[in-house]
C-alpha cells in the first residue's frame, strides 16, 4: 500500500487545525461575476405534473366555430359551416 493511502499518514496530515479565512479580505474584481452552473436537459419523457386536491386547473376554452369562450365546437349551438 502506498504511503499516501495509509491511515497514519492521513492522521498526521490533518492533525493540525486549519486556520479560518476571512471573506472580508477577499477582494472581488469588477469583471468577476459568479454565474449559476450549467444544467443539462434530463433524458426521457418529463414527468407528469400532479394536480393536487383543491388545485383545479382553470381552462379558458374557445369555440372553433363561433370563437366565443366557455364552450367548444361540439357543444356550440350555432350551425357549423
Secondary structure, 3 states (H helix, E strand, C coil): CCHHHCHHHHHHHCCCCCCCCCCCCCCCCCCCCCCCCCCCCCCCCCCCCCCCCCCCCCCCCECCCCCCECCCCCCCCCCCC
